[in-house]
């Protein structure tokens, strides 16, 4: 899934994107605008991570893409959440946080 724009950084590992992503699972089509950035799950309480995500992702000119999405909240087919790897250009966003991730 390619060519997303980040509209909001909700917390240290959750972003809002447009357009909505779509994913088929068990014969149903799910969609949403929230993505949990895989690899940053344990960093919710670190404000510096959220701020860095904002600086890196909001208003970037680089292509934002997601890979290997996994539905984590899909009780509502139109407002689901996926966890996935997020790429900025060719780089996994996870790599921008190595000093935090190495502690966990």
Secondary structure as UniProt FT lines:
FT   STRAND          4..9
FT   STRAND          14..25
FT   TURN            26..27
FT   STRAND          28..37
FT   TURN            38..39
FT   HELIX           41..43
FT   TURN            44..45
FT   HELIX           47..57
FT   TURN            58..59
FT   STRAND          64..73
FT   TURN            77..78
FT   STRAND          81..88
FT   TURN            89..90
FT   STRAND          91..92
FT   HELIX           93..97
FT   HELIX           98..101
FT   TURN            102..103
//
